[in-house]
């Protein structure tokens, strides 16, 4: 395993492949029983935000803001888990915290 770790060309290729896969991933998170949905890619970039029409009728602004924040935070957590899974598949172990910032 350590021999493969130090094969930098192979490691770079695996990381590049992982980055392409993460770009294509679609992660959907929802809050309020599906009233607010957020779609993100594997890097956590928000691609889409859907809000049920009923939320605009008589719902207070604070509730809507809380539901949006909740959906975004769930999306971030799912993205983090997906990244860890892809990284383990690519290099065979989980890297140190913070590596995601270096790759994305």
Buried (B, 14 or more C-beta within 10 A) or exposed (E): EEEEEEEEEEBEEBBEEBBEBBEEBEBBBBBBEEBBBBBBBBBBEEEEEEBBEEBEEEBEEEEBEBBBEBBBEBBBEBBEEBBBEBBEEBBEEEBEEEBBEEBE
